C-alpha cells in the first residue's frame, strides 16, 4: 500500500532537474493517466472506423454507445463515490481491513443490480440487434463497476496498477479492432459498429480483470458485513448529494445540448451532440497540468502541514501553537492555489491562441474550435472549483461543499438553458458562466472557512464522551 507521496518526496528531495521532471511526469500519469489513455484510445478507434468503413451512421452508433456508457455510468455511481471513499478511509484508519473487501462485494452487487435494471429498461424496445444490446448493456455495467473499483484502488493509492490496466486493456482492444475490421465476426445488423464495440468491450473486460485481481490480492481479509457501509448513508447523507450534484453539474450542459441544433439522433437509440461533446472532452485535456501540480502540492507540502495542525489540536497544544500551524497550512493552500491558477491560466490562453493551428493540423472541424475556445475557459474555472471542493472536504466542510456542488449544478443548468436559444455562437457559454459563478462563490467560501477553521474544528467536537 505504499503511496505516491513517499516516492514524490524522494524525487523532490534531490534538487536535480531530471528528478523533478520525473516527479512531475509521474504525477501526471497518476493524476490523469487513465483519462489520457481513454481519450487516446477512443480517438484511435474513430480513426480505425474512418479508415475501414464509410458508414457514418454506424460510426455514430458506436460513439453514442461509448458516450452514453461513460456519462450514465458516472451518474449511476456518483451518489456513492464520496460516501464509500469516506467509509474505506475510516476502515483503513481503524485497521478493520475486513470491512473494505466486504463493502466492495456489497456495493458491486448493488451497482450490478441497478445497472441491469437501467440497461434492460433502456435497451428493451430499442431497434438494435440483440447481440449489440447485450454488448452495450455489458459495457455500461462494466464501466460502472470500474468506477467503483477505481475508488477502492485510489483510496489505497494503488495508482500504478490502474495505469497498467488501462494501458494493457486499451492496446489489446485496439489490436483486436484492427483484426476484426479485416476479419469481422458474423454479428447481426450493424456489423462494423458491432465489431468495434466487441473490441472495445474486450479491452474493458481486461481492464476490470486486472483491477479486480489486484484489489482481491491486496485485501485477503473479509467479513460478512457486506452492507455495513449503508450505515454511512444515515451518518453522512450530505456526501451522497455532494457527489450527485457535482457529477450532474459536470454533465448537465452536455445532456441539454443533446437537444440543441447540434444534436444527432442515431437510429432512435442515442441522441447526442458530437461537436459539443468533442469540444468539452478536448477542453478537459487542457487542465491536466493543474491536476498534476495539485497532486504534487498535496503529497509534498500540504498533507504534512495538515497532519501537524490536527496533531496539535488532538494533543491539546496551546492556542498559539495551533494558530501558528493553521497560518502555515492555510498559507501553503493559498500559495499553491494562486501559483497553479497563474500557470494554468497562461497555458489556457496559449492553447486558445494556438487552437486554430492545432485543430487544422489534427483535421478537427473549425466548428469544434469555436465551442472549444469557450469550453476551455469553463474547464479552467471548473478545475479550480473542483480543487477548492476537495480542500473543503479534507476539512470535513461538507455543508460548504454541498452548497458549492448544488450551485454548480443549478447555475450550469440555468445558464445553458439561457444560452441555447441564442444560437451556436453562444454554445459553451452556459458551462463557462456556471463554472465561473460557482468558482467565485467557492473562493469566497474557502476564505471564510479557512479564517475560522480552528473554531469549526473545535465546535464540531462533542462536549462529552459516552462511557463504554
VOPAGU-2260 file (C-alpha; in pm, 1 decimal, decimal comma):
REM VOPAGU-2260
SITE   aa  ch    i         X         Y         Z
SITE  UNK   A    0       0,0       0,0       0,0
SITE  UNK   A    1     294,0     233,2     -42,7
SITE  UNK   A    2     161,6     568,9    -160,4
SITE  UNK   A    3     277,1     807,6    -422,9
SITE  UNK   A    4     361,3    1063,5    -156,2
SITE  UNK   A    5     673,0     881,6     -38,7
SITE  UNK   A    6     804,8     841,0    -393,1
SITE  UNK   A    7     739,2    1204,7    -480,7
SITE  UNK   A    8     914,6    1326,9    -166,8
SITE  UNK   A    9    1216,4    1115,1    -256,2
SITE  UNK   A   10    1225,2    1257,8    -607,0
SITE  UNK   A   11    1191,0    1615,7    -483,8
SITE  UNK   A   12    1444,8    1565,2    -204,6
SITE  UNK   A   13    1730,0    1589,9    -455,7
SITE  UNK   A   14    1740,1    1922,6    -632,5
SITE  UNK   A   15    1811,3    1767,6    -971,6
SITE  UNK   A   16    1631,0    1879,6   -1284,7
SITE  UNK   A   17    1590,3    1522,5   -1412,7
SITE  UNK   A   18    1446,4    1404,9   -1078,9
SITE  UNK   A   19    1193,8    1686,2   -1076,4
SITE  UNK   A   20    1090,0    1620,9   -1434,4
SITE  UNK   A   21    1046,0    1253,9   -1342,0
SITE  UNK   A   22     835,4    1352,6   -1039,2
SITE  UNK   A   23     607,0    1574,9   -1248,6
SITE  UNK   A   24     570,6    1309,8   -1519,2
SITE  UNK   A   25     490,7    1050,2   -1254,9
SITE  UNK   A   26     229,4    1281,9   -1104,2
SITE  UNK   A   27      76,0    1342,7   -1447,2
SITE  UNK   A   28      44,5     968,8   -1513,7
SITE  UNK   A   29    -107,5     909,6   -1172,1
SITE  UNK   A   30    -342,6    1209,3   -1184,1
SITE  UNK   A   31    -469,0    1172,7   -1538,7
SITE  UNK   A   32    -320,4     853,4   -1681,5
SITE  UNK   A   33    -645,7     657,1   -1729,9
SITE  UNK   A   34    -813,8     968,8   -1863,6
SITE  UNK   A   35    -538,4    1033,9   -2119,7
SITE  UNK   A   36    -525,8     667,2   -2222,4
SITE  UNK   A   37    -905,2     651,1   -2262,0
SITE  UNK   A   38    -912,3     969,5   -2471,1
SITE  UNK   A   39    -632,7     848,6   -2696,6
SITE  UNK   A   40    -794,4     505,3   -2732,0
SITE  UNK   A   41   -1135,5     644,7   -2828,8
SITE  UNK   A   42    -979,7     880,6   -3083,4
SITE  UNK   A   43    -777,8     592,4   -3231,0
SITE  UNK   A   44   -1099,1     389,3   -3254,5
SITE  UNK   A   45   -1253,8     678,3   -3450,1
SITE  UNK   A   46    -954,6     678,1   -3686,7
SITE  UNK   A   47    -984,3     298,8   -3730,1
SITE  UNK   A   48   -1355,0     339,0   -3807,5
SITE  UNK   A   49   -1285,9     616,3   -4063,9
SITE  UNK   A   50   -1016,0     408,9   -4231,2
SITE  UNK   A   51   -1212,0      84,6   -4263,6
SITE  UNK   A   52   -1568,4     192,4   -4341,4
SITE  UNK   A   53   -1760,1     498,8   -4456,9
SITE  UNK   A   54   -2098,0     430,4   -4295,4
SITE  UNK   A   55   -2139,9     745,6   -4081,5
SITE  UNK   A   56   -2446,8     600,7   -3907,8
SITE  UNK   A   57   -2250,8     302,8   -3772,6
SITE  UNK   A   58   -1968,7     530,1   -3652,9
SITE  UNK   A   59   -2218,9     747,7   -3468,8
SITE  UNK   A   60   -2386,0     438,2   -3326,0
SITE  UNK   A   61   -2055,0     319,1   -3182,2
SITE  UNK   A   62   -1969,3     665,4   -3043,9
SITE  UNK   A   63   -2319,2     702,3   -2898,4
SITE  UNK   A   64   -2277,8     373,4   -2712,9
SITE  UNK   A   65   -1942,7     486,8   -2569,9
SITE  UNK   A   66   -2070,7     832,6   -2468,0
SITE  UNK   A   67   -2388,5     701,8   -2304,2
SITE  UNK   A   68   -2195,8     431,0   -2119,1
SITE  UNK   A   69   -1947,6     684,7   -1977,9
SITE  UNK   A   70   -2197,2     957,9   -1889,6
SITE  UNK   A   71   -2469,4     743,8   -1732,3
SITE  UNK   A   72   -2228,4     510,7   -1551,9
SITE  UNK   A   73   -2086,3     821,3   -1381,4
SITE  UNK   A   74   -2434,3     939,0   -1289,2
SITE  UNK   A   75   -2520,3     591,2   -1156,5
SITE  UNK   A   76   -2214,2     571,6    -931,1
SITE  UNK   A   77   -2193,4     941,9    -836,0
SITE  UNK   A   78   -2406,4     919,2    -517,5
SITE  UNK   A   79   -2183,4     651,3    -363,4
SITE  UNK   A   80   -1838,3     776,5    -468,3
SITE  UNK   A   81   -1767,4    1014,3    -178,1
SITE  UNK   A   82   -1962,8     801,7      66,6
SITE  UNK   A   83   -1761,1     487,0       0,2
SITE  UNK   A   84   -1436,3     686,1      -7,5
SITE  UNK   A   85   -1510,3     806,0     344,4
SITE  UNK   A   86   -1607,8     457,0     456,9
SITE  UNK   A   87   -1286,2     299,3     319,2
SITE  UNK   A   88   -1071,7     574,0     472,9
SITE  UNK   A   89   -1229,4     515,5     814,0
SITE  UNK   A   90   -1181,0     138,6     794,0
SITE  UNK   A   91    -817,7     175,8     688,9
SITE  UNK   A   92    -757,9     422,7     973,1
SITE  UNK   A   93    -912,5     179,6    1223,0
SITE  UNK   A   94    -724,5    -113,0    1061,0
SITE  UNK   A   95   -1051,9    -304,1    1015,0
SITE  UNK   A   96    -947,6    -426,3     671,6
SITE  UNK   A   97   -1213,8    -699,3     653,0
SITE  UNK   A   98   -1480,7    -432,8     609,0
SITE  UNK   A   99   -1312,4    -291,1     297,5
SITE  UNK   A  100   -1340,6    -606,9      87,8
SITE  UNK   A  101   -1687,0    -681,9     226,7
SITE  UNK   A  102   -1811,5    -334,5     132,2
SITE  UNK   A  103   -1667,0    -383,5    -215,4
SITE  UNK   A  104   -1869,3    -701,5    -258,6
SITE  UNK   A  105   -2187,3    -539,4    -129,1
SITE  UNK   A  106   -2153,5    -222,8    -336,5
SITE  UNK   A  107   -2077,5    -420,9    -651,3
SITE  UNK   A  108   -2394,7    -623,8    -604,1
SITE  UNK   A  109   -2599,7    -305,8    -567,9
SITE  UNK   A  110   -2442,5    -137,0    -872,8
SITE  UNK   A  111   -2475,6    -457,6   -1076,3
SITE  UNK   A  112   -2846,0    -491,8    -989,3
SITE  UNK   A  113   -2927,2    -125,4   -1063,5
SITE  UNK   A  114   -2714,6    -132,5   -1378,9
SITE  UNK   A  115   -2900,7    -437,9   -1507,2
SITE  UNK   A  116   -3240,4    -278,9   -1442,2
SITE  UNK   A  117   -3135,9      50,6   -1607,7
SITE  UNK   A  118   -2979,0    -112,5   -1914,5
SITE  UNK   A  119   -3264,4    -360,0   -1967,5
SITE  UNK   A  120   -3516,5     -78,2   -1925,6
SITE  UNK   A  121   -3331,9     142,2   -2174,6
SITE  UNK   A  122   -3240,7    -108,2   -2446,3
SITE  UNK   A  123   -3552,6    -328,2   -2421,8
SITE  UNK   A  124   -3751,8    -160,8   -2702,9
SITE  UNK   A  125   -3464,4      -4,7   -2895,1
SITE  UNK   A  126   -3432,5    -105,1   -3265,1
SITE  UNK   A  127   -3094,2    -274,3   -3225,1
SITE  UNK   A  128   -2980,9    -635,0   -3283,9
SITE  UNK   A  129   -2989,2    -849,8   -2970,9
SITE  UNK   A  130   -2612,4    -909,3   -2964,6
SITE  UNK   A  131   -2549,7    -532,2   -2983,7
SITE  UNK   A  132   -2790,7    -475,5   -2694,9
SITE  UNK   A  133   -2605,6    -733,0   -2483,9
SITE  UNK   A  134   -2269,1    -575,0   -2555,8
SITE  UNK   A  135   -2394,3    -218,8   -2494,9
SITE  UNK   A  136   -2550,8    -325,4   -2163,2
SITE  UNK   A  137   -2233,4    -509,4   -2064,6
SITE  UNK   A  138   -2020,7    -204,4   -2142,7
SITE  UNK   A  139   -2241,9      24,2   -1932,6
SITE  UNK   A  140   -2234,4    -213,7   -1633,8
SITE  UNK   A  141   -1861,1    -286,1   -1658,3
SITE  UNK   A  142   -1767,3      82,1   -1677,9
SITE  UNK   A  143   -1987,7     143,9   -1372,2
SITE  UNK   A  144   -1801,7    -132,6   -1186,3
SITE  UNK   A  145   -1467,7      10,8   -1299,4
SITE  UNK   A  146   -1555,3     349,5   -1143,8
SITE  UNK   A  147   -1622,0     166,0    -817,6
SITE  UNK   A  148   -1305,1     -44,6    -810,3
SITE  UNK   A  149   -1100,5     261,2    -911,9
SITE  UNK   A  150   -1225,6     437,6    -597,7
SITE  UNK   A  151   -1103,2     147,1    -384,7
SITE  UNK   A  152    -763,5     128,4    -553,9
SITE  UNK   A  153    -724,3     509,2    -546,4
SITE  UNK   A  154    -806,9     519,7    -176,5
SITE  UNK   A  155    -528,5     272,3    -103,5
SITE  UNK   A  156    -315,8     471,5    -351,6
SITE  UNK   A  157    -250,7     181,4    -582,7
SITE  UNK   A  158    -228,1     411,4    -883,0
SITE  UNK   A  159      33,7     215,1   -1074,6
SITE  UNK   A  160    -192,5     -81,4   -1136,7
SITE  UNK   A  161    -471,1     149,7   -1258,7
SITE  UNK   A  162    -246,4     297,3   -1527,8
SITE  UNK   A  163    -113,3     -50,1   -1616,4
SITE  UNK   A  164    -465,9    -193,2   -1650,7
SITE  UNK   A  165    -582,7      90,7   -1877,5
SITE  UNK   A  166    -268,9      63,9   -2092,1
SITE  UNK   A  167    -290,6    -314,0   -2142,0
SITE  UNK   A  168    -668,6    -313,7   -2198,4
SITE  UNK   A  169    -651,9     -26,2   -2448,2
SITE  UNK   A  170    -368,0    -175,1   -2652,5
SITE  UNK   A  171    -537,5    -515,2   -2675,7
SITE  UNK   A  172    -873,6    -362,3   -2772,3
SITE  UNK   A  173    -707,5    -154,7   -3048,0
SITE  UNK   A  174    -522,0    -452,4   -3191,6
SITE  UNK   A  175    -842,1    -657,3   -3180,0
SITE  UNK   A  176   -1035,6    -374,5   -3350,7
SITE  UNK   A  177    -792,0    -370,4   -3644,7
SITE  UNK   A  178    -808,8    -751,6   -3674,4
SITE  UNK   A  179   -1189,4    -755,0   -3664,8
SITE  UNK   A  180   -1216,7    -477,5   -3922,5
SITE  UNK   A  181   -1030,6    -711,1   -4159,5
SITE  UNK   A  182   -1194,6   -1035,0   -4042,0
SITE  UNK   A  183   -1525,3    -926,9   -3882,7
SITE  UNK   A  184   -1732,7   -1152,5   -3661,0
SITE  UNK   A  185   -2065,4   -1250,6   -3809,4
SITE  UNK   A  186   -2274,4   -1022,4   -3588,2
SITE  UNK   A  187   -2635,1    -925,4   -3658,2
SITE  UNK   A  188   -2726,2    -591,6   -3816,2
SITE  UNK   A  189   -2461,3    -321,8   -3779,1
SITE  UNK   A  190   -2157,8    -540,7   -3838,0
SITE  UNK   A  191   -1884,1    -272,0   -3821,1
SITE  UNK   A  192   -2025,4     -91,5   -3519,2
SITE  UNK   A  193   -2084,1    -428,4   -3352,9
SITE  UNK   A  194   -1727,3    -547,3   -3411,9
SITE  UNK   A  195   -1581,8    -218,7   -3286,5
SITE  UNK   A  196   -1798,4    -239,1   -2977,1
SITE  UNK   A  197   -1692,3    -600,6   -2919,7
SITE  UNK   A  198   -1324,7    -498,1   -2944,5
SITE  UNK   A  199   -1374,1    -211,2   -2701,6
SITE  UNK   A  200   -1569,6    -432,6   -2463,7
SITE  UNK   A  201   -1288,6    -692,2   -2457,6
SITE  UNK   A  202   -1044,5    -415,4   -2357,6
SITE  UNK   A  203   -1277,4    -301,8   -2079,1
SITE  UNK   A  204   -1311,4    -662,2   -1953,6
SITE  UNK   A  205    -930,6    -688,3   -1938,8
SITE  UNK   A  206    -904,2    -355,6   -1752,2
SITE  UNK   A  207   -1162,0    -468,9   -1496,8
SITE  UNK   A  208    -999,0    -812,8   -1465,2
SITE  UNK   A  209    -655,8    -664,4   -1384,1
SITE  UNK   A  210    -801,6    -415,5   -1135,8
SITE  UNK   A  211   -1015,5    -683,3    -970,0
SITE  UNK   A  212    -725,1    -928,0    -937,3
SITE  UNK   A  213    -506,0    -659,2    -782,8
SITE  UNK   A  214    -772,6    -547,8    -538,0
SITE  UNK   A  215    -856,6    -901,2    -425,9
SITE  UNK   A  216    -484,5    -977,0    -387,0
SITE  UNK   A  217    -436,3    -663,0    -176,8
SITE  UNK   A  218    -723,6    -746,0      57,0
SITE  UNK   A  219    -731,5   -1112,3     163,2
SITE  UNK   A  220    -921,2   -1003,3     475,8
SITE  UNK   A  221   -1301,3   -1015,8     464,6
SITE  UNK   A  222   -1601,3   -1039,8     692,8
SITE  UNK   A  223   -1971,1   -1087,1     621,6
SITE  UNK   A  224   -2065,9    -719,6     674,2
SITE  UNK   A  225   -2120,6    -650,4     304,6
SITE  UNK   A  226   -2372,5    -372,8     360,6
SITE  UNK   A  227   -2221,1    -215,3     671,6
SITE  UNK   A  228   -2129,5      90,3     461,5
SITE  UNK   A  229   -2500,2     167,9     418,6
SITE  UNK   A  230   -2489,7     293,2     777,8
SITE  UNK   A  231   -2291,2     586,7     640,9
SITE  UNK   A  232   -2595,1     690,3     434,9
SITE  UNK   A  233   -2762,4     795,1     758,7
SITE  UNK   A  234   -2436,8     917,3     915,6
SITE  UNK   A  235   -2316,2    1130,6     619,9
SITE  UNK   A  236   -2619,3    1190,7     392,8
SITE  UNK   A  237   -2466,3    1508,9     251,3
SITE  UNK   A  238   -2186,1    1307,7      84,6
SITE  UNK   A  239   -2445,3    1141,4    -141,1
SITE  UNK   A  240   -2583,7    1473,6    -262,4
SITE  UNK   A  241   -2240,8    1637,3    -292,3
SITE  UNK   A  242   -2124,7    1364,2    -531,0
SITE  UNK   A  243   -2453,7    1353,7    -720,5
SITE  UNK   A  244   -2487,4    1730,6    -771,6
SITE  UNK   A  245   -2124,9    1772,7    -876,2
SITE  UNK   A  246   -2143,2    1498,1   -1140,6
SITE  UNK   A  247   -2483,7    1624,7   -1256,7
SITE  UNK   A  248   -2331,2    1971,5   -1286,8
SITE  UNK   A  249   -2044,6    1827,6   -1486,3
SITE  UNK   A  250   -2271,0    1663,2   -1745,3
SITE  UNK   A  251   -2590,4    1869,2   -1744,5
SITE  UNK   A  252   -2475,4    2109,5   -2018,8
SITE  UNK   A  253   -2384,0    1813,6   -2243,5
SITE  UNK   A  254   -2721,7    1648,1   -2184,6
SITE  UNK   A  255   -2909,0    1972,2   -2261,3
SITE  UNK   A  256   -2700,2    2024,3   -2573,9
SITE  UNK   A  257   -2815,2    1682,3   -2697,0
SITE  UNK   A  258   -3145,7    1859,8   -2772,6
SITE  UNK   A  259   -2989,7    2166,6   -2939,3
SITE  UNK   A  260   -2938,5    2236,8   -3309,5
SITE  UNK   A  261   -2613,6    2036,7   -3291,8
SITE  UNK   A  262   -2785,4    1716,2   -3184,4
SITE  UNK   A  263   -2799,4    1399,2   -3390,1
SITE  UNK   A  264   -3047,7    1115,9   -3341,4
SITE  UNK   A  265   -2886,8     777,8   -3406,5
SITE  UNK   A  266   -3140,3     512,7   -3513,7
SITE  UNK   A  267   -3382,0     634,6   -3240,9
SITE  UNK   A  268   -3137,3     489,8   -2986,1
SITE  UNK   A  269   -2898,7     770,9   -2892,7
SITE  UNK   A  270   -2929,5    1145,6   -2911,2
SITE  UNK   A  271   -2613,0    1346,0   -2857,1
SITE  UNK   A  272   -2420,1    1646,7   -2988,8
SITE  UNK   A  273   -2088,5    1524,7   -3141,2
SITE  UNK   A  274   -1941,3    1872,7   -3198,0
SITE  UNK   A  275   -2019,6    1996,9   -2847,6
SITE  UNK   A  276   -1926,8    1672,0   -2671,7
SITE  UNK   A  277   -1597,9    1660,6   -2859,0
SITE  UNK   A  278   -1517,9    2023,0   -2768,9
SITE  UNK   A  279   -1590,1    1966,1   -2399,5
SITE  UNK   A  280   -1392,3    1641,5   -2397,1
SITE  UNK   A  281   -1089,2    1812,8   -2554,4
SITE  UNK   A  282   -1117,3    2108,3   -2316,1
SITE  UNK   A  283   -1082,6    1871,5   -2017,9
SITE  UNK   A  284    -743,5    1762,3   -2152,2
SITE  UNK   A  285    -611,6    2117,7   -2110,5
SITE  UNK   A  286    -640,2    2105,1   -1729,9
SITE  UNK   A  287    -402,1    1812,9   -1683,2
SITE  UNK   A  288    -118,9    2049,0   -1564,6
SITE  UNK   A  289    -336,6    2168,3   -1276,4
SITE  UNK   A  290    -422,8    1812,9   -1171,7
SITE  UNK   A  291     -54,7    1722,4   -1181,2
SITE  UNK   A  292      60,9    2026,6    -980,5
SITE  UNK   A  293    -216,2    1983,4    -724,6
SITE  UNK   A  294    -113,9    1623,2    -661,9
SITE  UNK   A  295     248,8    1726,0    -615,2
SITE  UNK   A  296     143,4    2005,5    -379,5
SITE  UNK   A  297     -83,4    1783,9    -169,6
SITE  UNK   A  298     163,8    1499,6    -140,5
SITE  UNK   A  299     479,0    1703,8     -78,7
SITE  UNK   A  300     363,4    2007,3     122,2
SITE  UNK   A  301       1,9    2028,4     226,3
SITE  UNK   A  302     -55,5    1684,1     379,1
SITE  UNK   A  303     232,9    1710,9     629,7
SITE  UNK   A  304     109,1    2051,4     748,6
SITE  UNK   A  305    -247,0    1918,3     765,0
SITE  UNK   A  306    -133,1    1630,5     990,2
SITE  UNK   A  307      72,3    1868,5    1204,3
SITE  UNK   A  308    -224,1    2102,9    1256,0
SITE  UNK   A  309    -466,6    1829,2    1359,9
SITE  UNK   A  310    -193,1    1660,4    1564,3
SITE  UNK   A  311    -163,4    1978,7    1771,6
SITE  UNK   A  312    -542,2    2000,2    1807,0
SITE  UNK   A  313    -575,3    1639,1    1924,9
SITE  UNK   A  314    -276,1    1659,0    2161,3
SITE  UNK   A  315    -402,2    1966,4    2345,7
SITE  UNK   A  316    -136,4    2208,0    2224,0
SITE  UNK   A  317    -157,4    2575,6    2316,8
SITE  UNK   A  318    -367,9    2817,2    2111,7
SITE  UNK   A  319     -54,4    2993,6    1985,4
SITE  UNK   A  320      91,2    2664,5    1859,6
SITE  UNK   A  321    -234,3    2572,1    1685,1
SITE  UNK   A  322    -268,8    2918,8    1533,1
SITE  UNK   A  323      87,9    2910,1    1402,7
SITE  UNK   A  324      24,1    2571,7    1240,4
SITE  UNK   A  325    -304,3    2699,7    1093,9
SITE  UNK   A  326    -140,3    3003,7     936,2
SITE  UNK   A  327     135,4    2790,2     787,6
SITE  UNK   A  328    -111,5    2535,0     645,8
SITE  UNK   A  329    -350,4    2798,3     507,8
SITE  UNK   A  330     -57,0    2991,4     360,0
SITE  UNK   A  331      53,3    2683,0     166,0
SITE  UNK   A  332    -300,8    2624,2      36,9
SITE  UNK   A  333    -340,1    2981,7     -87,7
SITE  UNK   A  334      11,7    2995,2    -231,9
SITE  UNK   A  335     -31,2    2670,9    -424,3
SITE  UNK   A  336    -378,1    2767,0    -549,9
SITE  UNK   A  337    -258,1    3106,6    -676,5
SITE  UNK   A  338      54,9    2957,1    -833,6
SITE  UNK   A  339    -144,7    2681,8   -1006,0
SITE  UNK   A  340    -410,0    2931,2   -1121,6
SITE  UNK   A  341    -148,1    3160,1   -1275,1
SITE  UNK   A  342      25,0    2874,6   -1456,7
SITE  UNK   A  343    -297,5    2711,8   -1578,5
SITE  UNK   A  344    -433,9    3047,9   -1698,3
SITE  UNK   A  345    -120,2    3107,8   -1906,1
SITE  UNK   A  346    -141,4    2754,3   -2051,8
SITE  UNK   A  347    -512,3    2800,5   -2130,6
SITE  UNK   A  348    -452,9    3134,1   -2306,1
SITE  UNK   A  349    -167,4    2986,0   -2511,7
SITE  UNK   A  350    -390,4    2692,8   -2613,0
SITE  UNK   A  351    -669,3    2933,6   -2715,3
SITE  UNK   A  352    -428,3    3137,0   -2929,4
SITE  UNK   A  353    -282,4    2826,2   -3093,8
SITE  UNK   A  354    -609,8    2631,3   -3118,0
SITE  UNK   A  355    -668,9    2728,7   -3481,6
SITE  UNK   A  356    -336,8    2582,1   -3595,8
SITE  UNK   A  357    -367,2    2277,6   -3368,1
SITE  UNK   A  358    -718,2    2192,8   -3488,9
SITE  UNK   A  359    -620,6    2245,0   -3853,7
SITE  UNK   A  360    -316,4    2020,3   -3807,4
SITE  UNK   A  361    -524,4    1747,6   -3642,1
SITE  UNK   A  362    -800,6    1780,3   -3900,4
SITE  UNK   A  363   -1066,3    1868,3   -3644,2
SITE  UNK   A  364   -1365,4    2074,3   -3759,0
SITE  UNK   A  365   -1335,4    2450,8   -3703,3
SITE  UNK   A  366   -1691,4    2442,6   -3566,8
SITE  UNK   A  367   -1549,9    2239,0   -3274,9
SITE  UNK   A  368   -1277,2    2501,0   -3229,2
SITE  UNK   A  369   -1526,7    2783,4   -3174,4
SITE  UNK   A  370   -1701,8    2589,6   -2898,0
SITE  UNK   A  371   -1371,6    2460,3   -2760,2
SITE  UNK   A  372   -1238,5    2815,1   -2707,4
SITE  UNK   A  373   -1527,8    2888,7   -2471,3
SITE  UNK   A  374   -1533,6    2546,0   -2307,7
SITE  UNK   A  375   -1163,1    2562,7   -2228,7
SITE  UNK   A  376   -1234,4    2871,7   -2015,8
SITE  UNK   A  377   -1515,4    2678,5   -1847,5
SITE  UNK   A  378   -1275,9    2392,8   -1773,0
SITE  UNK   A  379   -1022,6    2640,7   -1632,7
SITE  UNK   A  380   -1283,2    2763,6   -1381,4
SITE  UNK   A  381   -1417,2    2414,7   -1320,7
SITE  UNK   A  382   -1084,8    2258,1   -1220,9
SITE  UNK   A  383   -1021,9    2525,2    -955,4
SITE  UNK   A  384   -1376,7    2491,2    -835,8
SITE  UNK   A  385   -1306,2    2118,0    -802,5
SITE  UNK   A  386    -980,0    2175,1    -612,6
SITE  UNK   A  387   -1149,5    2406,5    -362,1
SITE  UNK   A  388   -1423,8    2149,9    -332,7
SITE  UNK   A  389   -1165,1    1881,0    -245,3
SITE  UNK   A  390    -982,4    2106,0       2,8
SITE  UNK   A  391   -1306,7    2175,4     187,2
SITE  UNK   A  392   -1380,1    1802,5     202,9
SITE  UNK   A  393   -1034,0    1747,0     354,1
SITE  UNK   A  394   -1153,5    1961,1     644,8
SITE  UNK   A  395   -1494,9    1793,1     673,0
SITE  UNK   A  396   -1665,9    2111,6     549,6
SITE  UNK   A  397   -1947,7    1909,1     397,6
SITE  UNK   A  398   -2212,5    2180,8     418,2
SITE  UNK   A  399   -1986,5    2418,8     224,2
SITE  UNK   A  400   -1913,6    2150,4     -36,3
SITE  UNK   A  401   -2283,6    2073,3     -69,6
SITE  UNK   A  402   -2363,0    2439,8    -138,1
SITE  UNK   A  403   -2086,3    2462,0    -400,0
SITE  UNK   A  404   -2192,0    2137,8    -575,2
SITE  UNK   A  405   -2560,4    2242,4    -575,2
SITE  UNK   A  406   -2484,2    2591,1    -709,7
SITE  UNK   A  407   -2263,4    2440,7    -980,6
SITE  UNK   A  408   -2540,6    2208,7   -1096,6
SITE  UNK   A  409   -2815,7    2472,9   -1086,5
SITE  UNK   A  410   -2606,6    2751,9   -1244,5
SITE  UNK   A  411   -2482,1    2528,4   -1526,7
SITE  UNK   A  412   -2839,6    2413,5   -1588,0
SITE  UNK   A  413   -2986,9    2765,5   -1588,9
SITE  UNK   A  414   -2710,4    2931,4   -1791,8
SITE  UNK   A  415   -2707,5    2652,4   -2052,1
SITE  UNK   A  416   -3085,6    2675,5   -2092,4
SITE  UNK   A  417   -3048,3    3053,1   -2129,6
SITE  UNK   A  418   -2774,4    3040,4   -2394,3
SITE  UNK   A  419   -2901,1    2751,5   -2612,6
SITE  UNK   A  420   -3175,4    2958,1   -2785,2
SITE  UNK   A  421   -2920,9    3231,7   -2866,4
SITE  UNK   A  422   -2751,4    3013,3   -3125,8
SITE  UNK   A  423   -2430,4    2827,5   -3190,4
SITE  UNK   A  424   -2209,3    3132,2   -3125,3
SITE  UNK   A  425   -2308,4    3107,5   -2758,3
SITE  UNK   A  426   -2270,9    2729,7   -2720,6
SITE  UNK   A  427   -2037,8    2661,5   -2429,1
SITE  UNK   A  428   -2120,0    2993,0   -2258,3
SITE  UNK   A  429   -2357,2    2815,1   -2021,0
SITE  UNK   A  430   -2081,5    2583,4   -1897,8
SITE  UNK   A  431   -1833,5    2871,5   -1867,3
SITE  UNK   A  432   -2080,2    3101,5   -1687,5
SITE  UNK   A  433   -2193,6    2829,8   -1446,4
SITE  UNK   A  434   -1834,6    2731,3   -1364,8
SITE  UNK   A  435   -1720,8    3095,1   -1328,1
SITE  UNK   A  436   -2003,5    3198,7   -1095,1
SITE  UNK   A  437   -1955,5    2887,4    -879,7
SITE  UNK   A  438   -1578,2    2939,8    -867,2
SITE  UNK   A  439   -1624,4    3293,4    -730,7
SITE  UNK   A  440   -1862,0    3157,0    -467,0
SITE  UNK   A  441   -1619,4    2873,3    -383,7
SITE  UNK   A  442   -1327,2    3116,2    -336,1
SITE  UNK   A  443   -1532,8    3333,1    -100,1
SITE  UNK   A  444   -1645,3    3028,3      99,0
SITE  UNK   A  445   -1290,1    2890,1     117,0
SITE  UNK   A  446   -1153,4    3220,1     254,1
SITE  UNK   A  447   -1438,7    3244,2     503,4
SITE  UNK   A  448   -1389,2    2883,4     619,2
SITE  UNK   A  449   -1009,9    2896,8     643,6
SITE  UNK   A  450   -1027,5    3211,5     854,3
SITE  UNK   A  451   -1228,9    3033,4    1123,4
SITE  UNK   A  452   -1111,4    2677,4    1073,5
SITE  UNK   A  453    -998,3    2638,0    1434,8
SITE  UNK   A  454   -1342,6    2741,8    1555,9
SITE  UNK   A  455   -1510,8    2489,1    1322,9
SITE  UNK   A  456   -1266,4    2217,6    1431,2
SITE  UNK   A  457   -1340,5    2256,9    1799,8
SITE  UNK   A  458   -1712,8    2334,8    1769,2
SITE  UNK   A  459   -1771,8    2011,9    1574,1
SITE  UNK   A  460   -1636,0    1800,0    1861,8
SITE  UNK   A  461   -1872,7    1651,9    2124,8
SITE  UNK   A  462   -1867,9    1811,5    2471,2
SITE  UNK   A  463   -1894,5    1477,1    2648,1
SITE  UNK   A  464   -1774,3    1126,4    2575,3
SITE  UNK   A  465   -2003,2     829,9    2631,5
SITE  UNK   A  466   -1874,7     569,7    2876,7
SITE  UNK   A  467   -1811,8     232,9    2713,9
